[in-house]
Amino acid sequence: MNRPRRPRARSVRRSGIAALSAAVAISALPATAVADATDDYPIPHRMIVTTCTAEQILAAARDFTPIYYERYMIDKHNKSTQVQQAAIDSAHHFYSLNPADRRAYSEEMVTNFADPITAAWPNWAKIFFNNKGVTAKETDNCANYPPNDQSVWDWSPAR
């Protein structure tokens, strides 16, 4: 009759050492690496602290991330004029806030799915609150555009 095999002490020890090493490595990460993950959620930090207007952000997106700009505008123009205007008004409101209020607004936006604009157009703010790479291009260049150029909202495929 064979006895059941017991795990070798060496393999158990190796597993324990590996787990301990991983825990030490994670705890040794700089505090900023941990802060960055939440600092850019749900809206990238650059959008929280930018001094640019919605129009400047759109102009930079048009010139530096045109595929995202075009997708946003096509989606926008597939909505009713009331929803389009609500999106514009919401963007203006967001960029009129100070950074602390923008952060609070972003937290509310991500948790409040009953917001009428979000219900009518779930991606209404995507061009502004997109991934960090797109946001970086927009915020790096937005100050080079006029702050109140409303024509950036009137894109058409013929352009």
C-alpha positions in Angstrom: 0.0 0.0 0.0 1.4 3.3 -1.0 1.2 6.3 1.2 0.0 9.6 -0.3 2.9 11.8 -1.4 3.6 14.9 0.6 4.9 18.0 -1.1 8.6 18.4 -1.0 9.8 20.8 1.6 12.0 22.5 -1.0 9.1 23.3 -3.4 7.0 24.6 -0.5 9.9 26.8 0.6 10.3 28.1 -3.0 6.7 29.0 -3.3 6.8 30.8 0.0 9.9 32.7 -1.0 8.3 33.7 -4.3 5.2 35.0 -2.6 7.3 36.9 0.0 9.4 38.5 -2.8 6.3 39.6 -4.7 4.9 41.2 -1.6 8.1 43.0 -0.9 8.4 44.2 -4.5 4.8 45.6 -4.4 5.4 47.4 -1.1 8.6 48.9 -2.5 6.8 50.7 -5.3 6.9 54.5 -5.0 3.8 56.0 -3.6 3.3 58.0 -6.8 2.8 54.8 -8.8 -0.1 53.9 -6.6 -1.5 57.5 -6.6 -1.3 57.7 -10.4 -3.8 54.8 -10.8 -6.5 56.7 -8.9 -5.4 60.2 -9.9 -6.3 59.4 -13.5 -9.6 57.8 -12.8 -12.3 58.4 -13.9 -10.9 61.5 -15.7 -7.2 61.9 -16.4 -5.5 64.3 -14.1 -4.4 66.5 -17.0 -8.1 67.3 -17.7 -8.7 68.1 -14.0 -5.9 70.7 -13.9 -5.9 72.1 -17.4 -6.6 75.8 -17.9 -7.9 75.2 -21.4 -11.5 75.6 -22.4 -13.6 72.9 -24.1 -13.1 74.6 -27.4 -9.3 74.6 -27.0 -9.4 70.9 -26.1 -11.5 70.1 -29.2 -9.2 72.1 -31.4 -6.2 70.3 -30.2 -8.0 66.9 -30.6 -9.0 67.9 -34.2 -5.3 68.6 -35.1 -3.4 66.1 -32.9 -5.8 63.1 -32.5 -8.1 63.6 -35.5 -9.6 60.1 -35.5 -10.9 60.6 -32.0 -12.2 64.1 -32.9 -14.0 62.7 -36.0 -15.5 59.8 -34.1 -16.8 62.1 -31.4 -18.3 64.6 -33.8 -20.0 61.9 -35.9 -21.4 60.5 -32.7 -22.5 64.0 -31.5 -24.3 64.7 -34.8 -26.2 61.4 -34.5 -27.9 62.8 -31.4 -30.8 65.3 -31.2 -30.0 69.0 -31.1 -31.1 69.1 -27.5 -28.6 66.3 -26.5 -25.9 68.0 -28.6 -26.5 71.3 -26.7 -26.6 69.6 -23.4 -23.2 68.0 -24.1 -21.8 71.4 -25.0 -23.3 73.0 -21.9 -21.9 70.2 -19.7 -18.4 70.6 -21.2 -18.6 74.3 -20.6 -19.7 73.7 -17.0 -17.0 71.2 -16.3 -14.2 73.5 -17.6 -15.6 76.4 -15.6 -15.0 74.5 -12.4 -11.8 74.6 -10.3 -9.7 71.4 -10.1 -11.2 70.2 -6.8 -14.7 70.6 -8.1 -13.8 69.0 -11.4 -12.5 66.0 -9.4 -15.8 65.8 -7.4 -17.8 66.2 -10.6 -15.9 63.3 -12.3 -16.6 61.1 -9.3 -20.3 61.9 -9.4 -20.4 61.4 -13.2 -18.9 57.9 -12.9 -21.3 56.8 -10.2 -24.5 58.5 -11.3 -25.9 56.6 -14.2 -29.2 58.5 -13.9 -27.7 61.6 -15.4 -30.0 62.5 -18.4 -27.1 63.4 -20.7 -25.3 60.2 -20.0 -28.5 58.2 -20.5 -29.1 60.0 -23.9 -25.5 59.7 -25.0 -23.2 57.5 -22.9 -20.1 58.8 -24.6 -20.9 62.5 -24.5 -17.6 63.4 -22.7 -15.3 60.8 -24.2 -13.3 63.3 -26.2 -12.5 65.2 -23.0 -12.1 62.3 -20.6 -10.5 59.8 -23.0 -7.4 57.7 -22.4 -4.2 59.3 -21.0 -2.4 59.3 -24.4 -5.2 61.2 -26.2 -5.5 63.5 -23.2 -1.8 64.2 -23.1 -1.8 65.3 -26.8 -4.9 67.5 -26.2 -3.6 69.2 -23.1 0.0 69.6 -24.4 -1.4 71.6 -27.3 -4.7 73.2 -26.3 -3.2 76.5 -25.1 -2.2 77.3 -28.7 -5.8 77.7 -29.8 -8.3 80.5 -29.2 -10.4 79.9 -26.1 -13.9 80.7 -27.5 -13.9 79.3 -31.1 -17.3 77.7 -31.2 -16.7 76.5 -34.8 -14.9 73.4 -33.4 -18.4 72.0 -32.4 -19.6 72.3 -36.0 -17.6 69.6 -37.7 -18.9 67.9 -40.8 -17.5 64.9 -42.8 -17.0 67.2 -45.8 -14.2 69.1 -44.1 
